[in-house]
Amino acid sequence: MIGVLLVDDDPLTLELHAAYIARLEGFEVVGECTGVRAALNALTTDAERIDLVLLDLTMPDGSGIDVLRRIRGAGSAIDVIAVTSVRDVEAVRRMSALGVAQYLLKPFPFAVFRERLMQFRDRHERAVALAGAASQEEIDALIGGPATGAIALPKGLAAETLQAVTAVLRAHGDLSAAEAAPLVGVSRVTARRYLEHLVAQQVAIRAPRYGAPGRPETAYRLAGAAAAPR
């Protein structure tokens, strides 16, 4: 059973997320916190029961980034999924650099929540099942996609930007070039070049996204990841 700590300053959001967790097989809520200090206390006193933190970023007594920084500073392997309405590119980059497993924007329906948690559960179970040295394929599965460091880059593409594009795809699951661009801090044209490179290397796949009037939009996601409901 995956123990989940919920951290959000809105009691109604905590109630909603607890209800969502109750509907998912393999998860249980082991604590609920409405602020940074309470979260840090729970992570200190009840760490053995916590496998995953659903972490809001904005709270009255600090930031979720501070919580994640303390977790990593302590050498903890507890996983964190950011669940927030913060769309700031710098916040996404900082959370990604600190090893956030996913970055989920509020509001979202239960179907999206379930999809992301099931993805996490699959990776968590693979990690638990593995022992000793892992193969390249097993490592790739654990981190959500092929290692971008092994991809030969054509002229004009930078490894650091490629890693950033891959990270936002891993965090958000299903993005167009226009949506990925501000998250990475590049132009839409540049984002499309990197996304198309990932497609060419079979790291990502593209598919038309329907729903709005006019021509369908092209969306990208990491190969093997389920499409996000729209």
C-alpha positions as CSV (number, residue, x, y, z in Angstrom):
1,M,0.0,0.0,0.0
2,I,1.3,3.4,-1.0
3,G,1.0,5.9,1.9
4,V,0.1,9.4,0.8
5,L,0.6,12.6,2.7
6,L,-1.7,15.4,1.5
7,V,-0.4,19.0,1.9
8,D,-2.7,21.9,1.0
9,D,-3.9,25.0,2.9
10,D,-7.5,24.6,1.6
11,P,-9.5,22.1,3.8
12,L,-12.0,21.5,1.0
13,T,-9.1,20.5,-1.4
14,L,-7.8,18.2,1.2
15,E,-11.2,16.6,1.6
16,L,-11.5,16.3,-2.2
17,H,-8.1,14.7,-2.7
18,A,-8.7,12.3,0.2
19,A,-11.9,11.2,-1.4
20,Y,-10.0,10.7,-4.7
21,I,-7.4,8.6,-3.0
22,A,-10.0,6.5,-1.4
23,R,-11.2,5.5,-4.9
24,L,-7.8,4.3,-6.0
25,E,-6.6,0.8,-5.4
26,G,-3.2,0.6,-3.7
27,F,-3.2,4.0,-2.0
28,E,-4.1,5.2,1.4
29,V,-4.0,8.6,3.1
30,V,-1.7,8.6,6.1
31,G,-1.8,12.3,6.9
32,E,-3.2,15.7,6.0
33,C,-1.4,19.0,6.5
34,T,-2.5,22.6,5.9
35,G,0.9,24.2,6.0
36,V,4.6,23.9,5.6
37,R,5.5,23.5,9.3
38,A,2.9,20.7,9.7
39,A,4.1,19.0,6.6
40,L,7.8,19.1,7.8
41,N,6.7,17.8,11.1
42,A,4.8,14.9,9.6
43,L,7.7,14.1,7.3
44,T,10.0,13.9,10.4
45,T,7.8,12.0,12.8
46,D,5.9,9.7,10.4
47,A,8.3,9.3,7.5
48,E,8.2,5.5,7.5
49,R,4.5,5.5,6.5
50,I,4.9,8.1,3.8
51,D,5.7,7.0,0.2
52,L,4.2,10.0,-1.7
53,V,3.4,13.6,-0.9
54,L,0.7,15.5,-2.9
55,L,2.1,19.0,-2.4
56,D,0.6,22.4,-2.9
57,L,3.0,25.2,-3.6
58,T,1.4,28.2,-2.0
59,M,0.7,28.1,1.7
60,P,0.4,30.8,4.4
61,D,3.6,29.8,6.2
62,G,5.8,29.1,3.2
63,S,6.1,27.4,-0.1
64,G,5.9,23.8,-1.2
65,I,9.3,24.3,-2.8
66,D,10.7,24.7,0.7
67,V,9.1,21.4,1.7
68,L,10.6,19.6,-1.3
69,R,14.0,21.2,-0.7
70,R,14.0,20.0,2.9
71,I,13.0,16.5,1.8
72,R,15.8,16.3,-0.7
73,G,18.3,18.0,1.7
74,A,17.6,15.2,4.2
75,G,18.4,12.6,1.6
76,S,14.9,11.3,1.6
77,A,13.6,9.2,-1.3
78,I,10.0,10.1,-0.7
79,D,8.3,10.9,-3.9
80,V,6.4,14.2,-4.5
81,I,3.7,15.2,-6.9
82,A,3.1,18.9,-7.1
83,V,-0.7,19.6,-7.1
84,T,-1.1,23.3,-7.6
85,S,-2.6,26.2,-9.5
86,V,0.9,27.8,-9.9
87,R,1.8,28.0,-13.6
88,D,5.0,30.1,-13.1
89,V,7.7,28.7,-15.4
90,E,10.4,29.3,-12.7
91,A,8.4,27.3,-10.2
92,V,8.1,24.4,-12.6
93,R,11.8,24.5,-13.3
94,R,12.7,24.5,-9.6
95,M,10.4,21.7,-8.7
96,S,11.7,19.7,-11.6
97,A,15.3,20.3,-10.5
98,L,14.4,19.1,-7.0
99,G,13.1,15.8,-8.4
100,V,9.3,16.3,-8.4
101,A,7.7,13.2,-9.9
102,Q,4.9,15.1,-11.7
103,Y,3.4,18.6,-11.8
104,L,-0.4,18.6,-11.8
105,L,-2.3,21.8,-12.4
106,K,-5.5,22.5,-10.6
107,P,-8.4,22.2,-11.3
108,F,-8.6,18.8,-12.8
109,P,-11.2,16.0,-13.0
110,F,-10.9,12.7,-11.2
111,A,-10.0,11.0,-14.5
112,V,-6.8,13.0,-14.8
113,F,-5.9,12.5,-11.1
114,R,-6.4,8.8,-11.4
115,E,-4.3,8.6,-14.6
116,R,-1.4,10.4,-12.9
117,L,-1.5,8.3,-9.7
118,M,-1.7,5.1,-11.7
119,Q,1.4,6.1,-13.6
120,F,3.1,6.8,-10.3
121,R,1.9,3.4,-8.9
122,D,3.3,1.5,-11.8
123,R,6.7,3.1,-11.5
124,H,6.7,2.7,-7.7
125,E,5.9,-1.0,-8.0
126,R,8.7,-1.5,-10.6
127,A,11.1,0.2,-8.3
128,V,10.1,-2.0,-5.3
129,A,10.4,-5.1,-7.5
130,L,13.9,-4.3,-8.7
131,A,16.9,-5.3,-6.6
132,G,20.6,-4.7,-7.3
133,A,21.7,-3.4,-10.6
134,A,19.1,-2.4,-13.2
135,S,19.3,-2.6,-17.0
136,Q,19.0,0.4,-19.2
137,E,15.5,-0.6,-20.1
138,E,14.5,-0.9,-16.4
139,I,16.1,2.4,-15.6
140,D,14.2,4.1,-18.5
141,A,10.9,2.6,-17.3
142,L,11.5,3.9,-13.7
143,I,12.1,7.5,-14.9
144,G,9.2,7.5,-17.3
145,G,11.0,7.4,-20.7
146,P,14.2,6.7,-22.5
147,A,17.3,8.6,-21.2
148,T,17.7,11.7,-23.2
149,G,21.4,11.8,-22.6
150,A,21.8,8.8,-25.0
151,I,20.1,10.7,-27.9
152,A,22.4,12.1,-30.5
153,L,21.5,15.8,-30.9
154,P,21.4,17.5,-34.4
155,K,23.1,20.8,-34.8
156,G,21.2,23.7,-33.1
157,L,19.7,21.6,-30.3
158,A,21.0,21.8,-26.8
159,A,21.0,18.8,-24.3
160,E,19.9,21.0,-21.4
161,T,16.9,22.3,-23.3
162,L,16.1,18.8,-24.5
163,Q,16.1,17.6,-20.9
164,A,13.8,20.5,-19.9
165,V,11.3,19.7,-22.7
166,T,11.4,16.0,-21.6
167,A,10.8,17.0,-18.0
168,V,7.7,19.1,-18.8
169,L,6.3,16.3,-20.9
170,R,6.9,13.9,-18.0
171,A,5.3,16.4,-15.5
172,H,2.3,17.4,-17.6
173,G,1.7,14.3,-19.7
174,D,0.1,15.8,-22.8
175,L,1.2,19.2,-24.3
176,S,1.1,21.1,-27.6
177,A,4.2,23.1,-28.6
178,A,2.4,26.3,-27.6
179,E,1.7,24.9,-24.1
180,A,5.2,23.5,-23.7
181,A,7.1,26.6,-24.8
182,P,6.3,28.9,-21.8
183,L,7.0,26.0,-19.4
184,V,10.5,25.6,-20.8
185,G,11.1,29.3,-21.5
186,V,11.5,29.0,-25.3
187,S,9.5,30.0,-28.4
188,R,6.7,27.9,-29.8
189,V,8.8,27.2,-32.9
190,T,11.8,26.1,-30.8
191,A,9.6,23.9,-28.5
192,R,8.2,22.2,-31.6
193,R,11.7,21.4,-32.9
194,Y,12.6,19.7,-29.7
195,L,9.3,17.8,-29.5
196,E,9.7,16.7,-33.1
197,H,13.2,15.5,-32.3
198,L,11.9,13.4,-29.4
199,V,9.2,12.0,-31.8
200,A,11.9,11.1,-34.3
201,Q,13.9,9.3,-31.6
202,Q,10.7,7.4,-30.5
203,V,11.0,9.0,-27.1
204,A,7.7,10.9,-27.6
205,I,4.6,10.4,-29.8
206,R,2.4,13.0,-31.4
207,A,-1.4,12.9,-31.9
208,P,-4.1,15.3,-33.0
209,R,-6.1,16.9,-30.3
210,Y,-9.7,17.5,-31.2
211,G,-12.3,19.6,-29.4
212,A,-11.9,23.2,-30.5
213,P,-13.3,24.6,-33.7
214,G,-11.0,24.6,-36.7
215,R,-8.0,22.4,-37.4
216,P,-7.0,19.9,-34.7
217,E,-4.0,20.8,-32.5
218,T,-1.0,18.5,-32.4
219,A,-0.2,17.3,-28.9
220,Y,2.9,15.4,-27.7
221,R,3.5,13.0,-24.8
222,L,6.2,10.6,-23.8
223,A,6.0,7.2,-25.4
224,G,4.3,4.7,-23.2
225,A,2.4,7.5,-21.2
226,A,-1.4,7.5,-21.4
227,A,-3.1,10.4,-23.1
228,A,-4.5,12.9,-20.7
229,P,-8.3,13.2,-20.9
230,R,-9.5,16.5,-22.3
